[in-house]
């Protein structure tokens, strides 16, 4: 699942796949699902309450999806420096479906495997 999004005037290709959590863990030393709590907070609050959102966590997830799409991307901080801006809400709106599809697809695969046992 891939998508091209505009991040601060720069077109960025994002890809969510089974490799995305591995890239995230290797880069940041923690599981992506912990960081995805911020994504779920944004989705459940309908973008009204940003006090409990880890904005850097959201940026890290987006970077991991960009890195999944293009392995030649620089590290997280160097990549951020190439962007004019990182409008969290706009980027969230553009990427949440991609993330949710990836998670749903994995859940369906797990569930179908369990059903066949």
Phi, psi and omega in degrees: 000120182231157179202145173257127181235155176266120177241103179058036179091001179246129176282127183234128176273126179244146177220131175249122180211184177298338181282336184303312179297329179291314177300316180299310182298317180298324183279321190244353174074017177213166184285139181297330183294332175292319179289331181292348174304324178294324177296315180292325176299314178300315183294318184284332180272359182055037175065024181266325186241104182263003184298327183259014181265131176273094185297323178293322177300319177296316179296322179296319179296317180297318177300317180299322177290323177293320179293325176297321180285328185216096184295348180276356180299148177288177176300169187308304184294320178296322178296315179301323180295341179278349183263138177294320181205165176224081181288099187309311184295317179296315180295319178303311181301327181279336188250343186300320179298320179299314178297314183294321177298318180296317180290319180295318180300315179296320179296319179295321179296314179300313182295320180292326176294321180290326181292330182278353183283000000 
